[in-house]
Amino acid sequence: MKIFNQIFNFYINCSIHVALSCYFLVRMTQHMFHISSDEPIADFAFFGTIVGYNFVKYDALARTKKLQMRTELKTIAIFSFFALLLVGFYFFQLQRITQIVSVAFLSITLLYTLPFFPNRKNARNWAGVKIYIVALCWVGVTLGLPILNAGIPITSDFYLKCIQRFILIFVLVLIFEIIDLANDDPHLKTVPQQIGVKRTKILGMLLLIPFYFLEFLKSNFDEKQLIVNLIIVLLISLFLLFSNEKRAKYYTSFWVESVPIIWWLMVVFF
C-alpha cells in the first residue's frame, strides 16, 4: 500500500494526470473537427504540459532549496528533463505556424512564472488575472494548436468551441480557487476572494448553461455529444457544489482534473 501511495503521489505531483487531461482535450478537438489521427500534436501537448506545470509549480521551491522536497524535486526534475527532450522531438514534427504559436504560449508560461519586469511580480501573482491566463493557455494548446497543425479553416464552429472550452476551464479553475482559498495570498484577488464562495459556485453554475447550449449553435451538432455534455455539466456541478476549503488535495488534483479524461472516454463509448 505504501508503494502504491508513493507511485500515485508521484503521478499527481509530477503532473502526469493533468497532462493526460490536456492530451484528451486535444483528442476531443480532433474528434469534434474530424481531424485524422495527429499523434505529434497530442504528444507535444502531453509532454509540454508536464514540463510547463512542473516548471510553474516547482521553480520557486527549487530556488529556495527547501530540504523537505529535495529528493522528490530531483526525481521530478529528471522526469521533466526527459519530458522536455520529447517536447523538442515532437516540436520539430509540427507545422511551422504551429511551432510559432506554441512558442507564444511558452512565453506566456514563462511570464506566468518568472518576474521579467523590474520591481514586478510574475503574472501568476498579478491580482485577478491568474484564472484568465490559465484558461487562455488551455484553449490555445488544446484547441488552437490542433486546428492550426491540421490546416483546418477557421469557421464559426471554431469560435464557438473556443468560448465553450474557455468556460469549461474557467469553471474548473473556480473549483481549485475555492479549495485553495485558505492558502492563497489575499492580494491574488481570486474570484472566491472577491465575491465569496457561495457566489463563486453560483457563477460557475450559471456559466455551465452557455457551455451546454453553445453546442446547439454548431453548424452540425451531434445529438450524442449533447448527451455527453449534459453528463459533464452535471458532474462539474456536483464537484462545484461540494467544493470547500477543507477538501483534500486529491479532490482537485485528481478528481476535478479527471473531467476532460471522463469527457473523452464517454465520447469513445458513445
Phi and psi in degrees as a GROMACS rama.xvg file:
@    title "Ramachandran Plot"
@    xaxis  label "Phi"
@    yaxis  label "Psi"
@TYPE xy
-63.2591  -41.5251  LYS-2
-63.9942  -41.9904  ILE-3
-60.0373  -43.7745  PHE-4
-62.8235  -39.0918  ASN-5
-66.0033  -42.1476  GLN-6
-65.3919  -43.0553  ILE-7
-65.0728  -42.4916  PHE-8
-63.7083  -39.0837  ASN-9
-64.9603  -41.1116  PHE-10
-57.896  -41.9153  TYR-11
-77.1481  -50.6916  ILE-12
-66.9657  -25.2224  ASN-13
-88.7348  4.60589  CYS-14
69.1589  21.2034  SER-15
-68.9521  -38.246  ILE-16
-66.1702  -47.1941  HIS-17
-66.2963  -30.9453  VAL-18
-66.8484  -36.3341  ALA-19
-64.1379  -38.0883  LEU-20
-60.6144  -44.1844  SER-21
-63.7499  -43.7839  CYS-22
-57.514  -45.989  TYR-23
-75.1741  -24.8053  PHE-24
-68.6723  -35.7938  LEU-25
-62.5897  -42.2766  VAL-26
-63.1779  -36.3557  ARG-27
-62.607  -42.2399  MET-28
-61.5428  -44.8929  THR-29
-62.7833  -37.4841  GLN-30
-67.0469  -46.0399  HIS-31
-65.5693  -33.4096  MET-32
-104.721  13.2234  PHE-33
55.3124  45.5135  HIS-34
-89.9142  126.84  ILE-35
-63.7989  159.93  SER-36
-47.1716  119.26  SER-37
-125.982  79.6053  ASP-38
-64.2857  -39.0304  GLU-39
-57.0925  -42.1028  PRO-40
-70.3477  -35.9002  ILE-41
-67.5781  -42.9659  ALA-42
-69.9245  -35.4851  ASP-43
-61.1919  -43.3816  PHE-44
-64.8083  -40.3149  ALA-45
-63.3026  -55.4856  PHE-46
-72.4941  -30.9733  PHE-47
-64.8499  -36.031  GLY-48
-66.3476  -40.8074  THR-49
-59.8506  -49.1999  ILE-50
-64.2371  -47.4926  VAL-51
-63.4248  -47.7373  GLY-52
-67.6406  -40.7151  TYR-53
-66.8637  -35.6081  ASN-54
-64.7646  -44.9755  PHE-55
-64.5828  -43.3391  VAL-56
-74.0914  -37.8876  LYS-57
-113.311  -3.08139  TYR-58
-59.518  -53.3336  ASP-59
-64.2978  -39.0251  ALA-60
-65.1097  -39.9669  LEU-61
-66.9071  -37.9592  ALA-62
-70.5698  -28.3656  ARG-63
-85.3094  -9.29054  THR-64
56.3231  54.0201  LYS-65
-71.0429  125.156  LYS-66
-65.0909  -38.1134  LEU-67
-66.7815  -14.7129  GLN-68
-109.127  3.80354  MET-69
-59.0219  -51.1284  ARG-70
-64.1474  -48.0718  THR-71
-64.9419  -39.2382  GLU-72
-62.0398  -39.8535  LEU-73
-62.9927  -43.693  LYS-74
-63.0035  -45.4008  THR-75
-65.1431  -37.8811  ILE-76
-63.5727  -42.3232  ALA-77
-64.6986  -45.1496  ILE-78
-61.2435  -42.8175  PHE-79
-66.7963  -33.0109  SER-80
-63.3812  -45.1665  PHE-81
-66.9345  -35.3632  PHE-82
-63.3963  -38.2944  ALA-83
-63.6489  -38.8849  LEU-84
-61.2553  -40.4767  LEU-85
-70.5569  -33.1707  LEU-86
-59.2241  -45.6837  VAL-87
-62.9302  -40.0145  GLY-88
-60.8708  -48.0514  PHE-89
-76.1194  -26.1739  TYR-90
-57.6906  -42.5915  PHE-91
-77.8426  -0.818434  PHE-92
-98.685  -2.01947  GLN-93
-89.3276  162.524  LEU-94
-67.2541  155.774  GLN-95
-58.4562  -44.5531  ARG-96
-63.1875  -36.408  ILE-97
-66.6622  -39.2807  THR-98
-62.1321  -43.1225  GLN-99
-63.6044  -46.3138  ILE-100
-67.8855  -36.7818  VAL-101
-64.8658  -34.3603  SER-102
-64.884  -36.0359  VAL-103
-61.791  -42.4478  ALA-104
-70.1766  -30.9801  PHE-105
-62.7871  -40.4215  LEU-106
-62.6149  -39.0475  SER-107
-64.5372  -40.0529  ILE-108
-62.8805  -43.1063  THR-109
-65.1912  -41.1731  LEU-110
-62.8278  -34.6784  LEU-111
-65.789  -28.8814  TYR-112
-104.93  -41.3669  THR-113
-104.726  139.099  LEU-114
-79.5678  97.3471  PRO-115
-79.0298  -27.4427  PHE-116
-99.8992  139.948  PHE-117
-58.4831  137.664  PRO-118
59.6664  24.4568  ASN-119
-123.83  145.194  ARG-120
-78.8679  165.445  LYS-121
-69.8713  166.572  ASN-122
-62.486  -24.2016  ALA-123
-61.5521  -27.9633  ARG-124
-103.243  7.92403  ASN-125
-72.2065  130.596  TRP-126
-60.2035  123.133  ALA-127
79.7497  0.336637  GLY-128
-108.477  -11.6509  VAL-129
-53.4158  -48.408  LYS-130
-63.7759  -33.6537  ILE-131
-74.0952  -37.8876  TYR-132
-64.8428  -44.9037  ILE-133
-61.3374  -47.8286  VAL-134
-63.6549  -41.3747  ALA-135
-63.0162  -44.2602  LEU-136
-62.9107  -42.5348  CYS-137
-65.012  -40.3246  TRP-138
-63.224  -44.0778  VAL-139
-63.6386  -45.58  GLY-140
-74.0329  -43.0515  VAL-141
-89.1885  -14.5422  THR-142
-123.26  -50.4908  LEU-143
-66.5351  -49.0782  GLY-144
-62.4628  -45.7084  LEU-145
-61.5044  -37.4408  PRO-146
-66.7972  -45.7801  ILE-147
-61.3825  -45.037  LEU-148
-66.8718  -29.0132  ASN-149
-87.4232  -8.88772  ALA-150
69.7543  28.0884  GLY-151
-75.6792  132.814  ILE-152
-60.9172  141.492  PRO-153
-79.4677  117.15  ILE-154
-122.477  -178.7  THR-155
-62.5315  -30.8809  SER-156
-60.4066  -37.01  ASP-157
-63.23  -45.3151  PHE-158
-66.7018  -36.6012  TYR-159
-62.8061  -42.185  LEU-160
-68.4847  -32.8086  LYS-161
-62.6478  -45.7996  CYS-162
-63.6778  -44.8643  ILE-163
-62.1458  -44.8794  GLN-164
-67.3251  -38.4167  ARG-165
-61.5774  -44.0535  PHE-166
-61.5945  -44.4597  ILE-167
-56.737  -51.6673  LEU-168
-66.2358  -40.096  ILE-169
-58.2981  -46.7963  PHE-170
-67.0821  -39.8444  VAL-171
-63.3275  -39.5217  LEU-172
-67.2011  -32.2477  VAL-173
-57.0871  -39.3818  LEU-174
-63.9572  -42.2168  ILE-175
-60.017  -42.1154  PHE-176
-68.0786  -32.694  GLU-177
-66.9681  -45.148  ILE-178
-63.2629  -38.2261  ILE-179
-89.9607  7.57364  ASP-180
-56.164  -40.1931  LEU-181
-70.0909  -25.007  ALA-182
-103.421  -16.9739  ASN-183
-71.417  141.967  ASP-184
-62.2706  129.9  ASP-185
-57.3817  -25.0193  PRO-186
-73.5044  -12.2912  HIS-187
-67.3771  -27.6241  LEU-188
52.9734  52.4128  LYS-189
-66.7783  167.075  THR-190
-58.8365  -47.6378  VAL-191
-62.0191  -33.0508  PRO-192
-66.3664  -32.227  GLN-193
-87.5915  -37.7809  GLN-194
-119.517  -3.56943  ILE-195
90.6043  160.311  GLY-196
-66.2525  -45.5179  VAL-197
-60.2476  -47.041  LYS-198
-69.2974  -30.5993  ARG-199
-64.0598  -41.3198  THR-200
-64.9979  -40.9343  LYS-201
-63.5394  -43.3559  ILE-202
-58.6323  -45.8488  LEU-203
-60.7725  -43.5374  GLY-204
-61.4118  -43.5641  MET-205
-65.183  -37.6062  LEU-206
-68.2872  -26.6237  LEU-207
-69.9219  -18.6904  LEU-208
-67.5484  -54.5523  ILE-209
-64.8795  -31.0685  PRO-210
-54.9661  -44.3643  PHE-211
-74.319  -47.1106  TYR-212
-77.8809  -14.8245  PHE-213
-62.4525  -24.5643  LEU-214
-61.5035  -30.2499  GLU-215
-70.969  -18.7183  PHE-216
-87.1185  -6.61263  LEU-217
-63.1051  151.943  LYS-218
-63.1576  -36.5777  SER-219
-137.931  83.6966  ASN-220
-81.1562  151.192  PHE-221
-103.442  125.197  ASP-222
-62.1339  -35.9844  GLU-223
-65.523  -35.8946  LYS-224
-65.5098  -33.5224  GLN-225
-63.4756  -39.2174  LEU-226
-66.6198  -45.8831  ILE-227
-60.4091  -45.6124  VAL-228
-63.4216  -35.5679  ASN-229
-63.6684  -42.0059  LEU-230
-63.4661  -41.2286  ILE-231
-64.4259  -41.0956  ILE-232
-60.6597  -44.3742  VAL-233
-64.7442  -40.461  LEU-234
-64.3808  -47.6197  LEU-235
-63.8362  -37.6642  ILE-236
-60.1596  -40.5376  SER-237
-66.5852  -44.3971  LEU-238
-58.9874  -41.8984  PHE-239
-67.5311  -44.54  LEU-240
-61.8657  -40.8648  LEU-241
-95.4052  7.92958  PHE-242
-77.2631  139.762  SER-243
-159.713  171.865  ASN-244
-67.648  -15.4531  GLU-245
-94.3756  -1.80282  LYS-246
-66.5239  146.854  ARG-247
-67.999  158.894  ALA-248
-62.1651  -27.1324  LYS-249
-70.2543  -16.38  TYR-250
-57.9596  -42.5116  TYR-251
-96.2592  -48.1629  THR-252
-66.074  -18.9301  SER-253
-118.375  -58.3899  PHE-254
-70.178  -50.6637  TRP-255
-65.1698  -40.1089  VAL-256
-70.7741  -8.44956  GLU-257
-82.0183  -10.7219  SER-258
-55.2288  -49.2684  VAL-259
-61.2898  -34.4969  PRO-260
-66.7428  -45.291  ILE-261
-62.7667  -40.129  ILE-262
-57.2489  -48.2196  TRP-263
-66.1885  -42.9023  TRP-264
-61.3644  -38.725  LEU-265
-66.3591  -36.7903  MET-266
-62.9208  -42.5437  VAL-267
-63.2931  -45.6693  VAL-268
-70.0914  -34.6506  PHE-269
